[in-house]
Amino acid sequence: MTDARADLLIELGTEELPPGSLRALADALATQIATRLEAAGVPAGARHVYATPRRLAVHLERVPLTQPDRRIERRGPALAAAFDADGKPTKAAAGFARSVGLDVDALEHLETDKGTWLCAYLHEAGRATAALLPEILTAALGKLPIAKRMRWGAGSAEFVRPVHWLVLLLGDTVIEAEVLGVKSGRETRGHRAHHPAPLTVEAPAAYAALLETEGYVLPDFDRRRAAIKTQVETLAGELGGQAMLDADLLDEVTALVEWPVAIAGSFDPRFLDVPQEALITTMRDNQRYFPVLDAQERLMARFITVANIESRDPTQIRTGNERVIRPRLQDAEFFWQQDRRQPLAARLSALRGMVFQHQLGTLLHKSDRLATLAAAITERLGADPQRGYRAGELSKCDLVTSMVFEFPELQGTMGRYYALNDGEPQAVAQAIADQYRPAHAGDALPAGPISEALALADKLDTLIGIFAIGQRPSGTKDPFALRRAALGVVRILIERNLDLNLHELLLLAAKGLADRVDTEPAVDEVFDYIMERLTGYYAERGIPADVVDAVLACRPTRLTDLDRRVQAVQAFRALPAAASLAAANKRIGNLLRQAGDEASGEVDEAALAADAERALLTALVAAEHDVEALFEDGRHTPALTRLAALREPVDAFFDDVMVMTDDAALRRNRLALLRRLAALFLRTADLGRLQP
């Protein structure tokens, strides 16, 4: 094989692609092409991925022009079946020889652990990469993550959108192919309005610059995104504010335009009387506008849109967008005015008609449960249980308002506004807004005891109820977002430092559902399910799984205590004595399991025979005295640090003492000593589970 290489360019020109999947399609195409080239023996160099509303493209550098030659092993029949009793070739041997183009005498023998076989080694010349590319591209397109493919015209080709052109260049040469009903060439297209005429691509490396300088297209998704961000930020600054640059919205706008031009617009300031979350939602979700906030993060009567054209008269675009947004804002204003005509509490009856889950009842049933549970949790947090009850009672009422019906993502948020409008206490209103938090990774936690109580109540009720009816998440299916709910419970309890007994809370939640379903088995199932989330939770904080596993082995039920134990074990394993004591704890655990009931007695100090075991008991008694108060106060880190001093007497004990001696009385006494030692460490964790 020669070392000849050339750059490869593949561009698929289409009608406007779905913005939500544009980036994923481009990345998947590049990955598929690169992977298949590598599998074919022609691995590419650097990769450049391009994605605009009308194209998916990939530029791969330094692709070998030819596959390497290969030596192929072809296995034939087993030797026993290849020759008869007289040593003559059978039909199986003769047929195999013909299939590989050799005489039987030229075949070789292959020795394996399963016997001896006839074998042929053939030379296969490498194919030209140009000949491989059409089939590689076709296979790659067939593997793209497209939920639903469509057909167009009279052909049978299927893709996410109709395909209109195909650029397929290896170096400066066009690779002739027909893919998805389109013949390949070297002509791309520029911007639909600014440069509708074809553009000729002379070589892959010239592709991006050609589109940008002549075609009014920024093909690189990241560069286009950065350009939009810069334009929007600059324009917002000129307006005296700052733009709300939501990452998802920025990605979506980037996927909608090829030549971005940011334009500022305004709306009637009277609409600012409507809660700004409602205005922001309609601007972002319906119009893909970037709202503008002032220095106090209050919404200004301005917005920024991104046009896909550099207009000679941008005023026309601005006026058109201002005209379009007005009825949207009028709708939000109407919903706000109408919804306030009826207090939240008056909407409780409407919840009877909304099913939460047919076995678990309506949203009114859920509200009743949340009221009782939130009140109980609030009381445990030292706050007014009546306010917890009221927050739970009103928690779902905004779901039947016009605003939330139109904008479901405003659930809770609008409930807060309506509750304040009705004169409900601030803490109750805030709890209604906070009940769904944390809604995603990195989301803020509920603030204050009423909010914390309602957020916990909502998640625990759902977890117990759904587990009780046998719909535990499996694989990728989690329709009730139980993983998110469980992680939310973990975050609230640990990060808000709430000294609550999780198992007790689950029993309270189960009690509220007991008249509808059998919740008794669900309590332990949900407890274990929540605990399973802790491995991932701590992994994100740099704490390995074996540390968490060591703590979970003791089944603490208060996550604040569990967190202190995890931090203590993480600090302990950095001590010089940690490895030795962890190994000793593992050995002790094995001995105690092996001994069974024989290790259940108390230590008889007078019966200790060896100096090492007497020294260990002396050190153990001193350690017990020193750490008792630390454990009582939950101060696990200094307690484990003190226990690290047991390393020397523990090592000496195992060096000098035979635990499983034939003397039954001596054996039982030594096992009792080890059980007492293990129990001391188990006040924090099972250190035997720590990995070396």
Residue pairs with C-beta under 8 A, 6 or more apart in sequence:
1 64
1 66
1 67
1 68
1 69
1 126
2 65
2 66
3 64
4 64
4 65
4 66
5 45
5 62
5 63
5 64
5 65
6 62
6 63
6 65
6 170
6 171
6 173
7 59
7 60
7 61
7 62
7 63
7 169
7 170
7 171
7 203
7 204
7 205
8 44
8 58
8 59
8 60
8 63
8 133
8 169
8 170
8 204
9 57
9 58
9 59
9 167
9 168
9 169
9 201
9 203
9 204
9 207
10 29
10 33
10 57
10 58
10 137
10 166
10 167
10 168
11 50
11 55
11 56
11 57
11 165
11 166
11 167
11 188
11 201
11 207
12 29
12 55
12 56
12 57
12 141
12 163
12 165
12 166
12 179
12 180
13 54
13 55
13 163
13 164
13 165
13 166
13 167
13 188
13 189
14 54
14 55
14 56
14 159
14 160
14 161
14 162
14 163
14 164
15 54
15 161
15 162
15 164
16 53
16 54
16 161
17 25
17 53
17 54
17 56
17 160
17 161
17 255
18 160
18 161
19 53
19 252
19 255
19 256
20 252
20 255
21 145
21 146
21 160
22 51
22 52
22 53
22 221
22 255
23 51
23 221
23 251
23 255
24 145
25 51
25 56
25 144
25 145
25 146
25 160
26 49
26 50
26 51
26 56
26 57
26 58
26 221
27 49
28 143
28 144
28 145
29 49
29 56
29 58
29 140
29 141
29 144
30 47
30 49
30 58
30 60
32 139
32 140
32 141
32 143
32 144
33 58
33 60
33 136
33 137
33 140
34 43
34 44
34 47
34 58
34 60
36 136
36 139
36 140
37 43
37 44
37 60
37 63
37 129
37 132
37 136
38 44
40 67
40 129
40 132
40 136
41 64
41 67
41 68
41 70
41 126
42 63
42 64
42 65
42 66
42 67
42 129
42 132
43 64
44 60
44 61
44 62
44 63
45 60
45 61
45 62
45 63
46 60
46 61
46 62
47 58
47 59
47 60
47 61
48 58
48 59
48 60
48 61
48 208
48 220
49 57
49 58
49 221
50 56
50 57
50 58
50 59
50 207
50 208
50 219
50 220
50 221
51 57
51 219
51 221
51 255
52 217
52 218
52 219
52 221
52 224
52 258
53 255
53 256
53 257
53 258
53 308
54 189
54 192
54 258
55 188
55 189
55 219
57 167
57 207
57 219
59 204
59 205
59 207
59 208
60 204
63 129
63 170
64 129
65 128
65 129
65 130
65 170
65 171
66 126
66 127
66 128
66 129
67 126
67 127
67 128
67 129
67 132
68 126
69 123
69 124
69 125
69 126
70 123
70 124
70 126
71 121
71 122
71 123
71 124
72 121
72 122
72 123
72 124
73 110
73 119
73 120
73 121
74 99
74 100
74 119
74 120
74 121
74 122
75 110
75 117
75 118
75 119
76 82
76 92
76 93
76 96
76 97
76 100
76 107
76 117
76 118
76 119
76 120
77 90
77 92
77 93
77 96
77 117
77 118
78 115
78 116
78 117
78 118
79 109
79 115
79 116
79 117
79 118
80 115
81 90
81 92
81 93
82 89
82 90
82 92
82 93
82 96
82 118
83 89
83 90
83 93
84 90
89 97
89 104
93 104
93 107
93 118
94 104
96 107
96 118
96 120
97 103
97 104
97 106
97 107
97 120
100 107
100 120
100 122
101 122
102 120
106 120
107 118
107 119
107 120
108 118
108 119
108 120
108 121
109 116
109 117
109 118
109 119
110 116
110 117
110 118
110 119
129 170
130 170
130 173
130 175
133 168
133 170
133 175
133 177
134 168
134 175
134 177
134 178
134 179
137 168
137 177
137 179
138 179
141 159
141 179
141 180
144 160
146 159
146 160
148 160
149 158
149 159
149 160
150 158
150 159
150 160
150 161
150 162
151 157
151 158
152 162
153 162
153 181
155 181
156 181
157 163
157 180
157 181
157 182
158 180
159 180
163 179
163 180
163 181
163 182
164 182
164 189
165 182
165 185
165 187
165 188
165 189
166 177
166 179
166 180
166 182
166 183
166 184
166 185
167 184
167 185
167 186
167 187
167 188
167 201
167 207
168 174
168 175
168 177
168 179
168 184
168 185
169 175
169 186
169 201
169 203
169 204
171 203
171 204
172 202
172 203
174 184
174 185
174 186
175 184
176 183
176 184
177 183
177 184
178 184
186 200
186 201
186 202
187 198
187 199
187 200
187 201
188 198
188 199
188 201
188 207
188 210
188 211
188 215
189 195
189 196
189 198
189 199
189 215
190 196
190 197
190 199
190 211
190 214
190 215
190 216
190 217
191 215
191 216
191 217
191 258
191 259
191 309
192 258
193 309
194 215
194 216
194 259
194 309
194 310
195 214
195 215
195 216
195 217
199 210
199 211
199 214
199 215
201 207
201 210
207 219
208 219
208 220
211 217
211 218
211 219
212 218
212 219
216 258
216 259
216 310
217 258
217 259
218 224
218 227
218 258
218 259
218 260
219 258
221 254
221 255
224 254
224 257
224 258
224 260
225 250
225 251
225 254
227 260
228 250
228 253
228 254
228 257
228 260
228 262
228 306
229 245
229 250
231 260
231 261
231 262
231 306
232 243
232 245
232 262
232 290
232 304
232 306
233 242
233 243
233 245
234 262
235 243
235 262
235 263
235 264
235 304
236 242
236 243
236 290
236 292
236 304
238 264
239 264
239 292
239 300
239 302
240 294
240 300
241 292
241 293
241 294
241 295
241 300
241 302
242 292
242 293
242 295
243 290
243 291
243 292
243 293
243 304
244 280
244 284
244 290
244 291
244 292
244 293
245 290
246 284
249 284
249 288
249 290
252 288
253 260
253 288
253 306
254 260
256 288
256 306
256 308
257 306
257 307
257 308
258 308
259 308
259 309
259 310
260 306
260 307
260 308
261 306
261 307
261 308
261 309
261 310
261 311
261 314
262 304
262 305
262 306
262 307
263 304
263 305
263 306
263 307
263 314
263 317
263 318
263 321
264 292
264 302
264 303
264 304
264 318
265 289
265 302
265 303
265 304
265 305
265 318
265 321
265 322
265 325
266 301
266 302
266 303
266 322
267 301
267 302
267 303
267 322
267 325
267 326
267 329
268 301
268 326
268 329
269 301
271 279
271 301
271 329
271 330
271 332
271 333
272 279
272 299
272 301
273 333
273 336
274 329
274 332
274 333
274 336
275 336
275 413
275 414
275 417
276 298
276 299
277 410
277 413
277 414
278 332
278 335
278 336
278 403
278 407
278 410
278 414
279 291
279 299
279 329
279 332
280 291
280 299
281 407
281 409
281 410
282 325
282 328
282 329
282 331
282 332
282 407
283 289
283 290
283 291
283 303
283 325
283 328
284 290
284 291
285 407
285 409
286 328
287 303
287 305
287 321
287 324
287 325
287 328
288 305
288 306
289 303
289 304
289 305
289 321
289 325
290 303
290 304
290 305
290 306
291 299
291 300
291 303
292 299
292 300
292 302
292 303
292 304
293 299
293 300
294 300
303 321
303 325
305 317
305 321
307 314
307 317
309 317
311 317
331 406
332 403
334 402
335 401
335 402
335 403
335 406
336 403
338 402
339 401
339 402
339 403
339 414
339 418
340 418
340 421
343 418
343 422
344 394
344 397
344 398
344 415
344 418
344 419
344 422
344 424
345 393
345 394
345 397
345 422
347 397
347 398
347 400
347 401
348 364
348 367
348 393
348 394
348 397
349 364
350 400
351 362
351 363
351 364
351 367
351 396
351 397
351 399
351 400
352 362
352 364
353 362
354 362
354 363
354 364
354 396
354 399
354 400
355 361
355 362
355 363
356 362
356 363
356 365
356 366
357 465
357 466
357 469
357 480
359 469
359 516
359 517
360 366
360 465
360 466
360 469
360 513
360 516
360 517
361 516
363 396
363 399
365 516
366 396
366 461
367 392
367 393
367 394
367 395
367 396
367 397
368 393
369 392
369 457
369 461
369 509
369 512
369 513
370 392
370 393
370 395
370 396
370 454
370 457
370 458
370 461
371 388
371 389
371 390
371 391
371 392
371 393
371 395
372 389
372 392
372 512
373 392
373 457
373 460
373 461
373 508
373 509
373 512
374 388
374 389
374 391
374 392
374 395
374 431
374 450
374 453
374 454
374 456
374 457
375 385
375 386
375 388
375 389
375 392
375 453
376 385
376 388
376 508
377 388
377 452
377 453
377 456
377 457
377 500
377 505
377 508
378 384
378 385
378 387
378 388
378 389
378 449
378 450
378 453
379 385
379 388
380 500
381 449
381 452
381 453
381 498
381 500
382 449
383 427
383 449
383 450
383 453
384 450
387 425
387 427
387 428
387 431
387 450
388 431
388 449
388 450
388 453
388 454
390 424
390 425
390 428
391 427
391 428
391 431
391 432
391 435
391 450
391 451
391 453
391 454
392 454
392 457
394 415
394 419
394 424
394 428
394 432
395 415
395 431
395 432
395 435
395 454
395 458
397 415
397 418
398 404
398 410
398 411
398 412
398 414
398 415
398 418
398 432
399 411
401 414
401 418
403 410
403 414
404 410
404 411
404 414
404 415
411 436
412 432
412 433
412 434
412 435
412 436
413 433
415 429
415 432
415 433
416 429
416 430
416 432
416 433
417 429
419 428
419 429
419 432
420 426
420 429
427 448
427 449
427 450
427 451
428 450
430 447
430 448
430 450
430 451
431 446
431 448
431 450
431 451
431 453
431 454
431 455
432 454
433 451
434 446
434 447
434 448
434 451
434 452
434 454
434 455
435 446
435 451
435 454
435 455
435 458
436 455
436 458
437 443
437 444
437 445
437 446
437 451
437 455
437 488
438 444
438 445
438 487
438 488
438 491
438 492
439 484
440 484
445 452
445 455
445 491
445 492
445 495
445 496
446 452
446 454
446 455
446 492
446 496
452 492
452 496
452 498
455 488
455 492
456 489
456 492
456 493
456 500
456 505
457 509
459 485
459 486
459 488
459 489
460 489
460 505
460 506
460 508
460 509
460 526
461 509
461 512
461 513
462 480
462 482
462 485
463 482
463 485
463 486
463 489
463 506
463 509
463 526
463 529
463 530
464 506
464 509
464 510
464 513
464 519
464 522
464 523
464 526
465 513
465 517
465 519
466 472
466 480
466 482
467 482
467 522
467 525
467 526
467 529
468 510
468 513
468 517
468 518
468 519
468 521
468 522
469 517
471 479
471 480
472 482
472 525
472 529
473 482
473 483
478 484
482 529
483 533
486 526
486 529
486 530
486 532
486 533
487 533
487 536
487 537
489 502
489 530
490 530
490 533
490 534
490 537
490 559
491 537
492 498
493 500
493 502
493 559
493 560
494 537
494 559
494 560
494 562
494 563
497 560
498 559
498 560
499 558
499 560
499 561
500 558
500 559
500 560
501 557
501 558
502 527
502 530
502 557
502 558
502 559
503 523
503 527
503 557
504 557
506 523
506 526
506 527
507 523
509 519
510 519
510 520
510 522
510 523
511 519
513 519
527 557
531 552
534 548
534 552
534 562
535 545
535 548
535 549
538 545
538 547
538 548
538 566
539 545
543 566
543 570
544 691
546 689
546 690
546 691
547 566
547 569
547 570
547 573
547 685
547 690
548 566
549 689
550 569
550 685
550 686
550 687
550 688
550 689
550 690
551 562
551 565
551 566
551 569
551 684
551 685
552 562
553 685
553 686
553 689
554 565
554 682
554 684
554 685
554 686
556 562
556 565
560 634
561 634
564 634
564 635
564 636
564 637
565 636
565 684
565 685
567 636
567 637
568 636
568 637
568 639
568 640
568 684
568 685
569 636
569 640
569 684
569 685
569 687
569 690
571 637
571 640
571 641
572 578
572 637
572 640
572 641
572 644
572 687
573 582
573 690
575 641
575 644
577 644
577 645
577 646
577 647
578 644
578 690
579 692
580 647
580 650
580 651
581 643
581 644
581 646
581 647
581 650
581 681
581 687
582 687
582 688
582 690
582 692
583 688
583 692
584 650
584 651
584 654
585 678
585 681
585 686
585 687
585 688
586 687
586 688
586 689
587 654
587 688
588 674
588 677
588 678
588 688
589 678
589 686
589 688
591 599
591 659
591 660
591 671
591 674
592 599
592 671
592 674
592 675
592 678
594 660
595 660
595 667
595 671
598 667
598 668
598 671
599 668
599 671
599 672
599 674
599 675
600 672
600 675
601 668
601 669
601 671
601 672
602 672
603 617
603 669
603 672
603 673
603 676
604 669
604 672
605 614
605 617
607 665
607 666
607 669
608 614
608 617
608 669
608 673
609 666
610 656
610 657
611 656
612 649
612 652
612 653
612 655
612 656
612 657
613 653
613 657
613 670
613 673
615 649
615 652
615 653
616 646
616 649
616 650
616 652
616 653
616 673
616 677
617 673
618 649
619 645
619 646
619 649
620 646
620 649
620 673
620 676
620 677
620 680
623 642
623 643
623 645
623 646
623 680
624 680
626 642
627 639
627 642
627 643
627 680
627 683
630 636
630 638
630 639
630 642
631 639
631 683
631 684
636 683
636 684
639 683
639 684
640 684
643 680
643 681
646 677
650 677
657 670
659 667
659 670
659 671
659 674
660 667
661 667
661 670
681 687
